[in-house]
């Protein structure tokens, strides 16, 4: 895939340390299939979670992306508002990352890239993975939403009658990409 895509064919992908790393992996796979340039940043916690939830190595996940960055590389292209992109998806999104986005107090490239996405008024989708929620979590979700983020917990849609976990993941990823106007064949639409 050519790196230097137009902004409408470029998406930043963050994978944080919440359970559900399969969402981030599948998002990268689908972006490659639909020829959207992906710019990946993974937190250290995501790398630990990856080892527990997947047979993929960190190198395997990075290889799925068009470009990948170290989470400590605060000077990376995606840390600047001058880097054009459709927006960013954090899949999955930990409560820590959510909280940093909600407050604008960033400590890593992942949260900085999310913050930049909001300040540039681009679409930011946070696939928050945590339950049950306490009031602090809910307030962080409200603050992030007020700043312009979209909170998208990966809740399965059973009307699609999924038969496998992969089908549930695909449906969620397809619906997230709908938010960017990126069409896939992953979503079984209601009434069709």
Long-range contacts (C-beta under 8 A, 24 or more apart in sequence): 1-32, 1-35, 1-37, 1-66, 2-37, 3-37, 3-66, 3-67, 5-36, 5-37, 5-66, 6-84, 7-84, 7-85, 7-86, 8-86, 9-35, 9-36, 9-37, 9-86, 10-36, 10-37, 10-38, 10-39, 10-84, 10-85, 10-86, 11-36, 11-37, 11-38, 11-39, 11-85, 11-86, 11-87, 11-88, 11-89, 11-180, 11-182, 12-38, 12-39, 12-40, 12-41, 12-78, 12-85, 12-87, 12-88, 12-89, 12-113, 12-117, 13-38, 13-39, 13-40, 13-41, 13-65, 13-88, 13-89, 13-90, 13-91, 14-40, 14-41, 14-42, 14-43, 14-88, 14-89, 14-90, 14-91, 14-93, 14-97, 14-110, 14-113, 14-114, 15-40, 15-41, 15-42, 15-43, 15-46, 15-50, 15-61, 15-90, 15-91, 15-92, 16-42, 16-43, 16-45, 16-46, 16-90, 16-92, 16-93, 16-94, 16-96, 16-97, 16-110, 17-43, 17-44, 17-45, 17-46, 17-48, 17-49, 17-94, 17-96, 18-49, 18-92, 18-93, 18-94, 18-95, 18-97, 18-128, 18-129, 18-130, 19-49, 19-53, 19-92, 19-129, 20-53, 20-91, 20-92, 20-127, 20-129, 20-154, 21-46, 21-49, 21-50, 21-53, 21-54, 21-92, 22-53, 22-54, 22-165, 22-169, 23-91, 23-92, 23-127, 23-154, 23-169, 23-172, 23-173, 24-61, 24-91, 24-92, 25-54, 25-56, 25-61, 25-64, 26-166, 26-169, 26-170, 26-173, 27-89, 27-91, 27-173, 27-176, 27-177, 28-61, 28-64, 28-65, 29-64, 30-170, 30-173, 30-174, 30-177, 30-184, 30-186, 32-64, 32-66, 33-184, 34-177, 34-182, 34-183, 34-184, 36-86, 36-182, 37-66, 37-67, 38-64, 38-65, 38-66, 38-67, 39-65, 39-66, 39-67, 39-68, 39-69, 39-77, 39-78, 39-85, 40-64, 40-65, 40-67, 40-68, 40-69, 41-68, 41-69, 41-70, 41-71, 41-76, 41-78, 41-108, 41-109, 41-110, 41-113, 42-68, 42-71, 42-110, 43-71, 43-94, 43-97, 43-108, 43-110, 44-71, 45-94, 45-96, 69-109, 70-109, 71-108, 71-109, 71-110, 72-108, 72-109, 73-109, 74-108, 74-109, 74-112, 76-109, 76-113, 78-109, 78-113, 78-116, 79-109, 79-112, 79-113, 79-116, 80-116, 81-116, 81-119, 81-120, 83-116, 85-117, 85-122, 86-122, 86-123, 86-180, 86-182, 87-117, 87-122, 87-123, 87-124, 87-125, 87-180, 88-113, 88-114, 88-117, 88-122, 88-123, 88-124, 88-125, 89-124, 89-125, 89-127, 89-176, 90-114, 90-124, 90-125, 90-126, 90-127, 91-125, 91-127, 91-154, 91-173, 91-176, 92-127, 92-128, 92-129, 92-154, 93-126, 93-127, 93-128, 93-129, 94-129, 94-130, 95-128, 95-130, 95-137, 95-140, 97-126, 98-126, 98-128, 98-137, 98-140, 98-141, 98-144, 99-140, 101-126, 101-144, 101-147, 101-149, 102-139, 102-140, 102-141, 102-143, 102-144, 102-147, 103-140, 103-143, 104-147, 114-149, 118-147, 118-148, 118-149, 121-148, 123-150, 123-179, 123-180, 124-148, 124-149, 124-150, 125-149, 125-150, 125-152, 125-176, 125-179, 126-150, 126-151, 126-152, 127-152, 127-153, 127-154, 127-172, 127-176, 128-152, 128-153, 129-153, 129-154, 150-179, 152-176, 152-179, 159-190, 160-187, 160-188, 161-188
